[in-house]
Amino acid sequence: MLKERYQAPSETRKHFSKTIRALCNSDVKEGFVFGNDTSLPETYVRDPKKPLSNIGGKSASKRPTVAFFAGQPDHGYVRPILLSYWGNNKDPYLKIFGKLLRSKGNKNYLHPRVVEAIFYGCVPVLKWESFAVFVLEKDIPNLKKILMSISERRYKQLQMRVKRMQKLFLWHVKPEKYDMFHMILHSVWFNGVFQISV
């Protein structure tokens, strides 16, 4: 059962405590139960008949933005720090925003999500060290310096690894091995196996 993304974990916790829930919000502070629930990554499929259209995005040389983030500041303690240092267009190369308003024809909302970042071949700034940049909370004031210090060779290596990971985050008209549909089913199966009491 999926409800509004931020209410679902808390609203379903009591009634579905013995089930494996597939939730868009995997924040443990919001009621996501690690090891029990499974994450359902939020994606926007632009064309259900051609879900892989526009994959890849621009080449590295045509990406002037060094970092992009958008999200409500009240979700977690790092977001307000990030916004205080880099929000409100304080730097033209760091696009750091609070909540972006959705509007018809406005595609800006699509780009902040991790799944969309991977879809477009962007390097996520997360703890996935093999294909992402890891930035500590205390280093947020130096975010631009850290990102600009990454060599072009290292960036292209990270981007190549992101492209290898893309298959895990993609929807297909007919599910394919290791795509997002199969990974969600694997997560449900994996969590179910470890809930079986012997």
N, C-alpha and C positions, 0 to 999 in steps of 0.2 A: 504494500500500500504506500503510495507516494502522495504527500500533501504539499502545501506550500513549503519551500525548501528549508526555511529556518524554524518552522513550527513542528515539522514532522518528527524529529527525534524525540522531543519532549512530549508531544501529544500521543505518540504511539508507544512510548516506553512501557506504560502500565499494561495496556491491552495486548501488546504483542511482545511481551518480555521473554516468551519462550520460543520466539521465532527469529529467523535471520532476516533482518530488514535491509532492503536495498535503498539507501538514502543518498540524496544529493549533497547534503551537508554532513561531512565527516568530522565535525568538530566535537571532541569529547566533552567540552564545556557545555555544548548544546544538547547532550544526551546520546551521542553516538557511542556505542559500546564496542571498543576495540577487541577483536578476536571473536565477536559475535556478529555484528552488523557488517555489511559490505558497502563499499562506496560505489555510487552510480554517477560517474563523471558527467557533468553538465556539458552538453554540446549543442550546437545549433546546426542542424543539417539543412543546408541551403536548398538542396534539390533532392528529394527522396529517391528519384529515379537515377540520379548521378551524385551520390553522396561524396565522391572523391574529387568532384570538380573544384578547381582553384587550389588544389593542394600544393604546398611548397612555398608560396609567397615570393617576394623579391630576392634577388641575389644579395650577398653580403655587402657588396660595394654600393648598392642602392638603398641601404638602410641607415639613414642618418640618426635615427633615434637609438640612443645607447641603452636606455631602460624604459619600460612602460609598466605602470601599475594603476589599477583603479579598483576601488572597493570602499565599502562603508567603514568609517573609522571605529565603529563600536564593536567590531568583530575581532577580538584579540587585542593584545597590548602593543604589538609591534607597529601596526598600521598608523596610530596617531604619531608615533615617533618618526616614521617614514614621511608622513605628510607634513610634520612640523619642519623638517629639514629641506624637503624637496618639493612639497606641494605648491599649488597655485602658479605653475610655470616659472619657478625660480631659476630654472636652467632650461634653455631651449632644447637640449639633448636628452633631458630626463623628463619624460611625460608621466608625472605622478599626480593622480587625481583621487578625490573622494568618490562618492557614488556618481556614476555617469547616468544621465537621464536617457531613457530609451525614447526614441522618436522614429516615426516612419522614415525609412531610408537611411537612418543613422546606423552605420556598421561599427562605430567606435566601440560599442558595448561588447562586441564579439571578441575583440582582440585581447582583453586582459586575462581571460581564462587560460589556465595552464593547458587544457586540451586544445584550445584554439592556437595557443602559442606553438605547441608541438605540430599542429596541423600545418601552420605556416612556416615551419622550420626555424622558429626562434629558439634561442637558448634560454631555458627557464632559469631563474635565480632561485634555486631551491637547494635542498640537501642531497639531491641525487647526484653525488659527486662525479660519477663517471660521465655524465653528459650535461651537467648543469654547474652554474657558478654558486658557490656557497659563501654567503655573506653573513657574518655574525651581527647580532643586534647592535653591539657596541661600535661596529664599523659603519653604521648607516650614514653618519656624517661624511664618510670618505667613499661613499658608494660610487660616485663618478670616477674618482681617482682609481679605485679598484678595478672597475670595468674597463676603463681606458688603458690600464696597464696590461691587459690580456693581449698577448701577441696575436697577430692575424693567423699565424700557424695554429696556435692553441684554439682560437675561436673556431676556425674551420674544422678542427678535430672534434670539438664539442658539437658543432652543428652536424657533422657526419654521424655522430653517435645518436643525436636527436632523431635524425632521419631513420636510423635503424629501429628506434623505439616507436616511431610513428604507427607502425602496424598494430601496436597494442591499444591505440587510442582512436582507431578509425572504424566507422560503420560501413558496411557493405549492403547492397540490396539483398544478396544472399550471404549469410555469415560465412566467413572464411577462418581457417585455423589461426589462432592467436590474435584475432581482431577483438574489438571492444566487447562485442557480445559474448565471445568465448571467454574472455578474461573475467567478465562479471560472473558468468556461470561457474568458472573455476573458483572464484572467490567464495561464492555461495557454497560450493561443494567442500572447499577447504575448511571453511568455518564450521560446516555441518559435521565433518569428520571429527574435528576436535571437540565437539560438544557431546559426542556419544560417550556415555558413561558405561564402563565395563563392569 
